[in-house]
Amino acid sequence: MSGADRSIRRTDYSKEFHVYGLEWTEDYIYTYLDKASFQTLYWKFDSRMTMWDRGGFGNREENSSMLENPWANSTNTNAPFDEAFYLVLDLAVGSQTGYFP
């Protein structure tokens, strides 16, 4: 799993509009804020590690069964992202209602 965050000094993201960008190639994926040079996440794909391994799914179980890698026979380490797919971006806005810190 991977993630990143970026803080803004002396203000917050609600004070003005921002451009959120994503560039995805066969070699890497990165996200940025407002301009490509202001990267928030850079992830280089590694031919030695599959996405399944990178996600840490190999040692997980569900319903008392170990998860099986559905892309185990793929020759591409970027599977399942080596085929066309839809990317869904979601923005949830709401209150904390005491549940989250």
C-alpha positions in Angstrom: 0.0 0.0 0.0 1.1 3.5 -0.5 -0.1 7.0 0.3 1.1 10.6 0.7 -0.1 13.9 1.9 0.9 17.5 1.5 0.2 20.4 3.9 -0.1 24.1 3.0 1.6 26.5 5.3 -0.3 29.3 7.0 -3.6 28.6 5.2 -5.8 25.6 4.0 -7.0 24.1 0.8 -10.4 25.8 1.1 -9.0 29.3 0.5 -8.7 29.0 -3.3 -9.2 26.6 -6.2 -6.5 23.9 -6.9 -5.6 21.6 -9.7 -5.1 18.0 -8.7 -3.1 16.1 -11.3 -2.2 12.5 -12.0 0.3 11.1 -14.5 0.3 7.4 -15.1 2.8 5.7 -17.5 4.0 2.1 -17.8 7.0 3.1 -15.7 5.6 5.2 -12.9 2.6 7.0 -11.4 2.6 10.3 -9.7 0.2 12.9 -8.4 0.7 16.6 -8.0 -1.0 19.7 -6.7 -1.4 22.8 -8.9 1.8 22.1 -11.0 3.7 19.0 -12.0 6.8 20.1 -10.0 4.8 20.0 -6.8 4.5 16.2 -6.5 2.6 14.6 -3.6 3.3 11.0 -4.6 5.8 9.3 -6.9 5.7 5.6 -7.3 8.0 3.9 -9.8 6.9 0.5 -11.0 9.4 -2.2 -10.2 9.6 -5.3 -12.4 10.8 -7.4 -9.5 7.6 -6.8 -7.5 4.0 -7.4 -8.7 1.1 -5.1 -7.7 -0.2 -8.1 -5.7 3.0 -8.2 -3.7 3.2 -4.5 -3.3 -0.3 -4.4 -2.0 0.5 -6.9 0.7 -2.3 -9.3 -0.2 -0.2 -12.5 -0.1 -0.6 -13.0 3.7 -4.2 -12.0 4.0 -7.2 -14.1 4.4 -10.9 -13.6 4.0 -13.6 -15.9 5.4 -10.9 -18.1 6.8 -9.4 -18.7 3.4 -6.1 -17.3 2.0 -6.6 -14.8 -0.8 -5.4 -16.1 -4.2 -3.6 -13.9 -6.7 -6.0 -13.7 -9.7 -3.1 -12.3 -11.9 -0.6 -15.0 -10.9 -0.3 -16.2 -14.6 0.2 -12.7 -16.0 3.6 -11.9 -17.5 3.2 -8.2 -16.6 4.0 -7.1 -13.1 1.6 -4.1 -13.4 -1.4 -6.4 -13.6 -4.3 -5.7 -13.3 -3.4 -2.2 -14.6 -1.9 -3.6 -17.9 -5.4 -3.5 -19.4 -8.0 -0.8 -20.0 -10.0 0.1 -16.8 -12.0 2.9 -15.3 -10.5 5.1 -12.6 -13.1 6.4 -10.2 -12.1 9.5 -8.1 -14.3 10.3 -5.2 -14.5 13.3 -2.9 -16.3 12.9 0.4 -17.1 16.0 2.4 -18.8 15.9 5.7 -18.5 16.4 9.4 -16.4 14.3 11.9 -19.4 13.8 14.2 -17.0 12.7 16.9 -16.1 9.5 15.2 -12.9 10.5 13.6 -10.2 12.6 15.4 
